[in-house]
Amino acid sequence: MQHSWLVWVGFNLLVFALLALDLGVFHKKAHEVKIKEALFMSAFWIGVALLFNLGVYFQMGPDAALKFLTGYLVEKSLSVDNLFVFLLIFSDFKVAPQYQHKILFWGILGALIMRALFIAAGIALLNQFHWIIYVFGVFLVITGIRMLKQKNTEIKPENNPVLKFFKRIMP
């Protein structure tokens, strides 16, 4: 089933409006998020997703709603392991609790924007140069081999050039 590009524009506008609501209203002032607030906000956002799923159900039918709900549940469960990674990063960099939400928010927003840019660039490259799919494939194979070889290598983030650059421009 095809939908007009206006539906996608509307969906993306809704997502950005909800992100603005989260940062601009719910977390306008930097503060430490306590467990009670975290549980309430989680319930609120899960409720928003379920309401959206209900809209999908009535607009696009039960199959689309089931696909959305399945994808949402998979992403929600995968995000739980990210919490542990964030906790390790925050403790390693000694990020104060009152700033953690804002850092997560901007990090996630940046990741979404970068993902969209890379997908768009990849699609444009593939449409223009079909042969580049082989270059992407070789890149993935080489990256996988390098990851296998670095199994027991200790990671030293302080040697990362990007981190060094940001330490210079940000306290």
N, C-alpha and C positions, 0 to 999 in steps of 0.2 A: 504494500500500500504506500503510495507516494503522497507526501504532504508538501504544501508550498513552502518556499523559503521564509515566508512570513511567520510560520509556526516556529521555525528554528530561531528566527530573530527574537520572537516573543519569549521563547523558552530561555534563551541566553540573557535577555533583559531581566527576566524574572530571577535567574540565578544571581546576576550581579546586584539586583535590588536586595535580595536576601543577604548577600555578603555585606552590602553597605549597611543594612539593618543590624547585622551582627556586630560589626565593628563600630559603626557610628552611633548606635543607640544602646545596645546591650552592653558593650564594652568600651564606652566612650572614654572612661577614665581607667588608666592602668591600675589593676588591683590583683591580688592573689585570688584565684578562683578556688573556693572551698568546695567540698564534696557535695553539699546540698545544692549549691548553684549549678555545679557540673551536672548533677542528676536532672535537675529541672530543665536546663538548656538541652540536654540530650533528649529528654522526653519531648520537649517542644519541637526540635528539629526532626525527630522521628515522626511526630504527628504531622508536620508539614509534608514530609515525604509520603506518608500514607494518604494524606488528602490529595496530593498530586497524583498518586497512584489511582485514587478513586476517579479523578478527572480523566486519566488515561483510560480507565475502564469504560466510562460513559462516552468518551469521544472516539476511542479506537477499538474498543471491544475487549473481551476477556483474555484473548491470547496476548495482546500487547501489554495489558495490565500485568499478566503473569510474568512476562519477560522482564518488565520494569522491576517488579517486586523481587524476582530472582536476582537480577543484576544488583539491585540495591542491597539485598541481604548478603550477597557475596562480597561486595565492596565494603560493607559495614564490618563483616567479620575479618576481612583482610586488613582493615584499618586498625584493628585492635593490636596487632603485632607492631605497627608503627608507633604506638604509644610507648612501648618499651624502648624503641630506638630514640624517640624524642627525649625520654627521661634520661637516657645515657648521654645524649648530646648536651642537654641542658645542664646536667651535673658536671660533665667534663669542662664545659665552657663557663660554668658558674653563673648561669643566667638567673637573675632574681625572679622569684615566682610571679611578681606583679607584671613582668614583661613577657612572660611565656606565651600568653594567648595572642598578643599582638604579633610576636615573632612567628608563631604557627600560622596565623591568619595570612600574613604577607608572604610567608613561605609557600603556603598552599596556593594562594592566588598567583604567585610567580610561577609555580609549577604548572598550573592550568594554562597560563598564557604561553609559557614556553612550549608546552605540549601542543597547543593549538598551532603555534608558529612552525614547529617542526613537522607536524602532520601536513600543514598547508604547503610547506616547502617541499616535502617529500612527494606529495601528490603532483605538484607543479613539475618537479624534476622527472618523475615517472611519466607524466603525460608528454613532456617535451623530448626526453631521452629514454626510450624503453630499455636500452642496454644498461642503464645505471642500476637496475635491480640486481645485476650480478655484482656490481661494486658494493652495494648495500649488503648482499649476502656474504661476500668475502670479508667485509668489515665485521659482521656478526660472528663469523667463524673465528677470525683472528682474536676478537675480543673474548670469545668463549675459551679459546686455548690459553690466552694470557691469564684469565681468571682461574683456570684449572692449575696453572703453574704457580700462582701466588697463594696457594691454599694456606700455608703456614707463615706467611709474611706478616710481620707486625706493621700495622698501619700507624703512621705518624702524621696526624693532621697538621701539626705545626710546620711541616715541610711543604705543605700545599701552597703553590704560588697564589692561588685565588684567595686563600685565607690570609696570607701575608699581605696581599694588597688591601683587603678589607680591614685588617688590623691597623694599617697605616691611616686609612681615611675615617675609621670609626673607632671610638674609644672602646 
